[in-house]
Amino acid sequence: MTHPFDTLEPDSLRLPFVRKWMQYPQDVLPLWIADMDFPVAPAILEAIANRAKDSLNYPLADGDPDFFGTLLSYLSSYGFDFGPPNIWLMTGVVPGLFCAVKAFSSVGDPVITQVPIYPPFLMAINENERVVLENPLKVGSCGYELDLQALEGQLTPRTKLLMFCNPHNPTGRVWTRAELERVAEFAIRHDLIVISDDLHAQLDFTKSYLPLASLSDEIAQRTVTLIGPGKAYNTAGLGAGAAFSHNPQLMKKMRDAGHGFMSAPAVTSQAAWGAALAHCGDWLKDTMTYLEGNRDFITEFMALELPQVGYFASEGSYLTLLDFRSTLGEHAAKILLEEGKVGLNEGSTFGPNYKGYARLNFATSRAILTEALQRIAGVVRSRG
């Protein structure tokens, strides 16, 4: 049976105000920035229209009551029982990363993060004049793995902050309970604050996602978690997110760090997020089924057509990392753009040692994905 997403075509997606499709010339298929090509759920569009019709005045400081109650209900599904002092609404997860670096480290301090990593992690550290303490993921037989042991001996008294990502962007790993327990033990033993970017939490194919802060009260008291609706519900252009912690003192430090330049999400953004959580469960389930089909199609295609390219199937998100070092070399993304007319994210943006990698976004129609993969395979074959 044909799915409505199957009807999506480049001509209908290439709108003059959509960054994903306007970044490159018309002959390029853009599978880069983390937007879906899928239509937004009708319930979200209706909620935005109704909120705009009712009022666009300043909201309450803690957010629209209906939305805030819905958000609390969602958090309670993970066993979190919070009030306003423990939750800070913001315009997105990226501002939360920058505020966390300001709040929990000082100029010149090393800040730990697992690379490859979503570029704003590195930006938040470098642009605030901290030092990136890279903790590279290991490549095991079944995928990317944490290697916290490699950090032993590298930490100093100035190492206070670990920036974590779960599900992980760009590798698509959904960390297991055992892996999260190792992170918690490491953070507690070394007296670290953990910022956990869980933006892709609802895009979990394994159905085993756990927030780090849910493991124990001890790790919860030193963790701030960042969430938002932009990836799961395709509303990144609205700008909405939240930081929360069991420890109100950590939240106060975050708020102090963002004072004067951080604002709450727009009222329409709050309405959209509330509608997504309350009314779009079926939409998200259907979308996840389609995404999982795309993920499985990539896995089969890579095994048959591109076994020489490094690939591990994504466990969460609609992103996957491809290793072209042995086929296209360190300029892989540039070659694929120029010769294959496929736009992917350049690997070095996820860490300086990841030249030759490229991130692919598979949240598009099966036809567009198929054409893009065939173009990639053609370039690799032409290069021998």
C-alpha positions as CSV (number, residue, x, y, z in Angstrom):
1,M,0.0,0.0,0.0
2,T,1.3,3.5,-0.9
3,H,2.0,5.7,2.1
4,P,1.2,9.4,1.8
5,F,4.9,10.2,2.4
6,D,5.7,8.3,-0.8
7,T,4.2,11.1,-2.9
8,L,6.8,13.7,-1.7
9,E,8.8,15.0,-4.6
10,P,11.7,17.6,-4.8
11,D,9.5,20.1,-6.7
12,S,6.9,20.2,-4.0
13,L,9.5,20.4,-1.2
14,R,11.8,23.0,-2.7
15,L,10.1,26.0,-1.1
16,P,12.0,29.4,-1.0
17,F,11.9,29.6,2.8
18,V,13.1,26.1,3.6
19,R,16.8,26.1,4.4
20,K,17.2,22.3,3.8
21,W,16.1,22.6,0.1
22,M,17.5,26.1,-0.7
23,Q,21.1,25.4,0.5
24,Y,22.1,23.8,-2.8
25,P,21.2,24.1,-6.6
26,Q,18.1,22.4,-7.8
27,D,19.9,19.4,-9.2
28,V,21.1,18.4,-5.7
29,L,19.1,16.1,-3.4
30,P,19.6,17.5,0.2
31,L,19.8,14.9,2.9
32,W,21.7,17.0,5.4
33,I,20.1,19.3,8.0
34,A,17.9,17.5,10.5
35,D,14.5,18.4,9.2
36,M,11.9,15.9,8.0
37,D,10.4,16.3,4.6
38,F,7.1,15.0,6.0
39,P,4.0,17.3,6.5
40,V,3.4,18.5,10.1
41,A,0.6,16.7,11.9
42,P,-2.8,18.4,11.4
43,A,-3.4,18.7,15.2
44,I,-0.3,20.8,15.5
45,L,-1.4,23.2,12.7
46,E,-4.8,23.5,14.3
47,A,-3.4,24.2,17.7
48,I,-1.1,27.0,16.3
49,A,-4.1,28.6,14.5
50,N,-6.3,28.5,17.6
51,R,-3.6,29.9,19.9
52,A,-3.0,32.8,17.4
53,K,-6.7,33.5,17.2
54,D,-7.1,33.5,21.0
55,S,-4.2,35.7,21.9
56,L,-0.6,36.6,21.1
57,N,0.0,38.5,24.3
58,Y,2.8,37.7,26.7
59,P,2.4,34.2,28.3
60,L,2.7,33.4,32.0
61,A,6.3,33.2,33.2
62,D,6.1,29.4,33.6
63,G,4.4,28.9,30.2
64,D,0.8,28.5,29.1
65,P,-0.9,26.4,31.8
66,D,-2.4,23.8,29.5
67,F,0.9,23.2,27.7
68,F,2.9,23.1,31.0
69,G,0.5,20.6,32.4
70,T,0.9,18.4,29.3
71,L,4.7,18.7,29.5
72,L,4.6,17.6,33.2
73,S,2.5,14.6,32.3
74,Y,4.9,13.6,29.6
75,L,7.9,13.8,32.0
76,S,6.0,11.8,34.6
77,S,6.0,8.9,32.2
78,Y,9.7,8.5,33.0
79,G,9.0,8.8,36.7
80,F,9.9,12.5,36.9
81,D,7.7,14.6,39.3
82,F,8.6,18.3,38.8
83,G,7.4,21.8,39.5
84,P,8.3,25.1,37.9
85,P,11.7,25.5,39.7
86,N,12.9,22.3,38.1
87,I,12.0,23.2,34.5
88,W,13.1,26.0,32.3
89,L,11.4,26.6,29.0
90,M,13.7,27.9,26.3
91,T,13.8,28.5,22.6
92,G,15.6,25.3,21.8
93,V,18.2,22.8,22.9
94,V,21.2,24.6,21.4
95,P,20.8,27.7,23.7
96,G,20.7,25.2,26.6
97,L,24.0,23.8,25.6
98,F,25.6,27.2,25.6
99,C,24.0,28.1,28.9
100,A,25.2,24.9,30.4
101,V,28.8,25.6,29.4
102,K,28.6,29.1,31.0
103,A,26.9,27.8,34.1
104,F,29.1,24.8,35.0
105,S,32.6,25.6,33.7
106,S,35.0,28.5,33.5
107,V,37.2,30.0,30.8
108,G,40.0,27.5,30.0
109,D,38.3,24.5,31.6
110,P,38.2,21.2,29.8
111,V,34.7,20.0,28.9
112,I,34.2,16.3,28.0
113,T,32.1,15.2,25.1
114,Q,31.9,12.0,23.0
115,V,32.9,12.6,19.4
116,P,31.7,12.5,16.7
117,I,29.1,14.8,18.1
118,Y,26.4,17.3,17.0
119,P,28.4,20.4,16.0
120,P,26.7,22.9,18.6
121,F,28.3,20.8,21.4
122,L,31.7,21.8,20.0
123,M,30.6,25.3,19.3
124,A,29.3,25.8,22.8
125,I,32.6,24.7,24.3
126,N,35.0,26.5,21.8
127,E,33.0,29.8,21.5
128,N,32.9,30.1,25.3
129,E,36.7,29.7,25.5
130,R,36.6,26.3,27.1
131,V,38.7,23.4,25.8
132,V,37.1,20.3,24.2
133,L,38.2,17.1,26.0
134,E,37.4,14.6,23.3
135,N,36.2,11.2,24.3
136,P,36.0,9.3,20.9
137,L,33.5,6.6,20.5
138,K,35.0,3.2,19.7
139,V,33.9,1.2,16.7
140,G,33.0,-2.3,17.7
141,S,31.7,-5.2,15.6
142,C,28.1,-4.1,16.2
143,G,28.4,-0.3,16.1
144,Y,29.7,2.7,18.1
145,E,30.5,2.2,21.7
146,L,31.4,4.4,24.7
147,D,35.0,4.3,25.8
148,L,35.0,6.1,29.2
149,Q,38.1,4.2,30.2
150,A,40.1,6.3,27.8
151,L,39.4,9.3,29.9
152,E,41.0,8.0,33.1
153,G,44.1,9.9,33.8
154,Q,43.1,12.8,31.5
155,L,40.8,14.5,34.0
156,T,42.0,17.4,36.2
157,P,40.4,19.3,39.1
158,R,39.2,21.8,36.4
159,T,37.2,19.1,34.6
160,K,33.6,19.7,35.9
161,L,31.3,19.1,33.0
162,L,30.3,16.2,30.7
163,M,28.2,16.9,27.7
164,F,26.3,13.8,26.7
165,C,23.8,12.9,23.8
166,N,21.1,10.3,24.0
167,P,20.0,9.2,21.4
168,H,23.3,10.1,20.0
169,N,23.7,12.5,17.0
170,P,25.2,11.7,14.5
171,T,25.7,7.9,15.0
172,G,22.1,7.1,15.9
173,R,23.0,5.1,19.0
174,V,20.4,4.6,21.8
175,W,22.5,3.9,24.8
176,T,21.5,0.8,26.8
177,R,20.9,0.8,30.5
178,A,24.3,-0.8,31.1
179,E,26.0,1.9,29.1
180,L,24.1,4.6,30.9
181,E,25.0,3.1,34.3
182,R,28.7,3.3,33.3
183,V,28.3,7.0,32.4
184,A,26.5,7.6,35.8
185,E,29.2,5.8,37.7
186,F,31.9,7.8,35.9
187,A,30.2,11.1,36.5
188,I,29.6,10.4,40.2
189,R,33.1,9.1,40.8
190,H,34.7,12.2,39.2
191,D,32.2,14.7,40.6
192,L,31.0,15.9,37.2
193,I,27.8,17.7,36.2
194,V,26.2,16.1,33.1
195,I,24.2,17.9,30.4
196,S,22.3,15.3,28.5
197,D,20.8,16.3,25.2
198,D,17.8,14.0,24.7
199,L,16.3,15.9,21.8
200,H,15.8,12.7,19.8
201,A,14.3,10.7,22.6
202,Q,11.0,10.0,20.9
203,L,12.7,8.8,17.7
204,D,13.7,5.5,19.2
205,F,13.5,2.3,17.1
206,T,14.7,0.1,20.0
207,K,11.9,1.1,22.4
208,S,14.5,1.0,25.1
209,Y,15.4,4.7,25.5
210,L,16.1,5.8,29.1
211,P,16.9,9.2,30.4
212,L,20.2,9.2,32.3
213,A,18.6,11.0,35.2
214,S,16.1,8.1,35.6
215,L,18.7,5.7,36.8
216,S,19.2,6.9,40.4
217,D,18.7,9.9,42.6
218,E,22.5,10.3,42.9
219,I,23.0,10.8,39.1
220,A,19.7,12.8,38.9
221,Q,21.0,15.4,41.3
222,R,24.0,16.1,39.0
223,T,22.2,15.9,35.6
224,V,20.4,18.5,33.5
225,T,18.4,17.1,30.6
226,L,17.5,19.0,27.4
227,I,14.4,18.1,25.4
228,G,12.3,19.6,22.6
229,P,9.6,18.7,20.0
230,G,11.5,19.9,16.9
231,K,12.9,16.6,15.7
232,A,10.1,14.1,16.5
233,Y,7.3,16.4,15.3
234,N,9.1,18.3,12.5
235,T,8.7,21.7,14.1
236,A,12.3,22.9,14.3
237,G,11.3,26.2,12.7
238,L,9.1,27.1,15.7
239,G,11.9,27.0,18.3
240,A,11.0,25.3,21.5
241,G,12.9,23.3,24.2
242,A,13.2,22.8,27.9
243,A,15.9,22.0,30.5
244,F,15.0,20.1,33.6
245,S,16.7,18.7,36.6
246,H,15.9,17.1,39.9
247,N,18.3,19.6,41.4
248,P,16.8,23.1,41.5
249,Q,20.3,24.6,42.3
250,L,21.5,23.4,38.9
251,M,18.5,25.0,37.3
252,K,19.2,28.3,39.0
253,K,22.7,28.3,37.7
254,M,21.4,27.6,34.2
255,R,18.9,30.5,34.5
256,D,21.5,32.8,35.9
257,A,23.8,32.0,33.0
258,G,21.1,32.7,30.4
259,H,19.7,35.8,32.1
260,G,19.1,38.7,29.7
261,F,19.5,36.7,26.5
262,M,17.3,33.6,26.9
263,S,13.5,33.8,26.4
264,A,10.7,31.3,26.6
265,P,9.2,29.7,23.5
266,A,6.7,31.7,21.6
267,V,3.1,31.1,22.6
268,T,2.4,29.4,19.2
269,S,5.4,27.1,19.8
270,Q,4.1,26.1,23.2
271,A,0.7,25.4,21.7
272,A,2.3,23.2,19.0
273,W,4.4,21.2,21.5
274,G,1.4,20.7,23.8
275,A,-0.7,19.4,20.9
276,A,2.1,17.2,19.7
277,L,2.3,15.5,23.1
278,A,-1.4,15.3,23.7
279,H,-2.8,14.4,20.3
280,C,-0.1,13.2,17.9
281,G,0.8,9.8,19.2
282,D,-0.7,8.0,16.3
283,W,1.0,10.4,13.8
284,L,4.4,9.8,15.5
285,K,3.9,6.0,15.5
286,D,3.1,6.0,11.8
287,T,6.0,8.3,11.1
288,M,8.4,6.1,13.1
289,T,7.2,3.0,11.1
290,Y,8.0,4.8,7.8
291,L,11.4,6.0,9.2
292,E,12.2,2.5,10.3
293,G,11.4,1.2,6.8
294,N,13.8,3.8,5.4
295,R,16.4,2.8,7.9
296,D,16.0,-0.9,6.9
297,F,16.1,0.0,3.2
298,I,19.5,1.8,3.8
299,T,20.8,-1.2,5.7
300,E,20.0,-3.6,2.8
301,F,21.3,-1.2,0.2
302,M,24.6,-0.6,1.9
303,A,25.1,-4.4,2.3
304,L,24.4,-5.1,-1.3
305,E,25.7,-2.0,-3.1
306,L,28.2,-0.3,-0.8
307,P,29.7,-2.9,1.6
308,Q,33.0,-1.0,1.4
309,V,31.5,2.1,3.1
310,G,31.4,2.0,6.9
311,Y,27.8,1.9,8.1
312,F,25.9,0.9,11.2
313,A,22.1,1.0,11.3
314,S,20.6,3.8,13.3
315,E,18.9,2.8,16.6
316,G,17.3,6.2,17.1
317,S,16.8,9.5,15.2
318,Y,16.6,9.7,11.4
319,L,20.3,10.3,11.0
320,T,23.1,7.9,10.1
321,L,26.9,8.3,9.8
322,L,28.7,7.0,6.8
323,D,32.4,6.3,6.7
324,F,33.9,7.0,3.2
325,R,37.5,7.3,4.2
326,S,38.6,4.1,2.4
327,T,36.6,5.0,-0.8
328,L,36.3,8.7,-1.3
329,G,38.9,10.0,1.2
330,E,38.7,13.0,3.5
331,H,36.7,15.2,1.1
332,A,33.9,12.7,0.7
333,A,31.0,15.1,1.3
334,K,32.4,17.6,-1.2
335,I,32.9,14.8,-3.8
336,L,29.4,13.5,-3.3
337,L,28.0,17.0,-3.7
338,E,30.0,17.9,-6.9
339,E,29.9,14.5,-8.6
340,G,26.8,12.9,-7.2
341,K,24.6,15.9,-6.6
342,V,23.8,14.7,-3.0
343,G,24.1,17.1,-0.1
344,L,25.2,15.5,3.2
345,N,26.7,16.9,6.4
346,E,30.5,17.1,6.3
347,G,32.1,14.8,8.8
348,S,34.6,17.2,10.2
349,T,31.9,19.3,11.7
350,F,31.3,16.5,14.2
351,G,34.9,16.6,15.3
352,P,38.2,17.4,13.5
353,N,39.2,13.8,13.2
354,Y,36.1,12.8,11.2
355,K,37.1,14.0,7.8
356,G,35.9,11.4,5.3
357,Y,32.7,10.8,7.2
358,A,29.3,12.2,6.2
359,R,25.9,12.3,7.9
360,L,22.8,11.3,6.0
361,N,19.2,12.3,6.9
362,F,16.7,9.7,5.8
363,A,13.5,11.5,6.8
364,T,12.3,11.8,3.3
365,S,10.3,9.8,0.7
366,R,11.5,6.3,-0.2
367,A,11.9,7.5,-3.8
368,I,14.1,10.4,-2.9
369,L,16.2,8.3,-0.6
370,T,16.6,5.6,-3.3
371,E,17.7,8.1,-5.9
372,A,20.2,9.6,-3.4
373,L,21.7,6.3,-2.5
374,Q,22.0,5.3,-6.1
375,R,23.8,8.5,-6.8
376,I,26.2,7.9,-3.9
377,A,26.9,4.3,-5.1
378,G,27.6,5.6,-8.6
379,V,30.2,8.1,-7.3
380,V,31.9,5.4,-5.2
381,R,32.0,3.0,-8.1
382,S,33.3,5.6,-10.5
383,R,36.2,6.2,-8.0
384,G,37.0,2.5,-7.9
